[in-house]
Amino acid sequence: MNTSRTPPAAPPSYGLPGSVASPTSPSSSQTTPPTQTTQTTVRLFVAINLPDAVRQQLYDAAAPLRASAPHVSWVAPPKLHLTVKFLGEQPPEMVEASASALRELAARHRPFDIELGGAGAFPNLKAPNVVWAGVVNEPRLELLHHDVEVAFQQLGCGLDGRTFRPHITLGRVRHGGGRDEAKAIARGVRLVHFSAHAHVSTIEVMESVLAPGGAQYEVRRSVELSKN
C-alpha cells in the first residue's frame, strides 16, 4: 500500500469555552454569588458524515494501527467524518444561517461517491500530529468545497486559502509522543489495507460540544443534495 500521499492540512481541534464566575466585591461583607453565563457561542463546522457501515469498515481496517500505537487518541467510529469547512466559535443564530447557505448551494450539487483509501500522518510520519485516512479529491467534491467556501465567505467567515486536502481523521497524537511512537505509527500505517466508496447525498452543519469523555459531534442541520 502506498503511504506517501500528500498529508492533509491539520484539522483543528474542537471545544467550547467554560463559564466564568463573577468576582467578589472586597468592600462588601457578603459574598456575591457566582453568576451563570449564558452560552453565547457554538463551535461549528461543515462536514460530510460517512455511512455507518463505511465508518465501521474503516475503523476495523485501522485496528492494526491502533494496536501498534495504543497511546494515540483514536477517534471512535461514530465521530469519523470529512470536514469541509471549520467555522469556529459562532453565535447560535449561525446554525440556521449556515443551513440556509447550504440549502442554496446544495441545489446545484447532485449526490456523488467519494473514494477512501490509504493512510498517513500530518505533517509527516517522522513527526506525526494527526493520523488520517485518505480521501481522493475528485472534481465534484472539490467543487462542493469551493462553493461552501464562497457561501460562508459571504456570511463573514474567513476564506481558507489553503489547498483542500480531504481526509478522515483517525487519531491525534498526544503532546510529547516521541520518536518511538512515531515509529510505531509508521509501522501501523503500513498495516492498514483499506479501500472503499462512500455515497454522499447530504452535507451537515455540525456542532462540537465539550464533554467529559472528549468533544462530541452533534448534527445541527442536515441538508440534502439536489435530486434533480
Secondary structure, 3 states (H helix, E strand, C coil): CCCCCCCCCCCCCCCCCCCCCCCCCCCCCCCCCCCCCCCCCEEEEEEEECCHHHHHHHHHHCHHHHHHCCCCEECCHHHCEEEEEEEEEECCCHHHHHHHHHHHHHCCCCCEEEEEEEEEEECCCCCCCEEEEEECCCHHHHHHHHHHHHHHHHCCCCCCCCCCCCEEEEEECCCCCHHHHHHHHHHHHCCCCCEEEEEECEEEEEEEECCCCCCEEEEEEEEECCCC
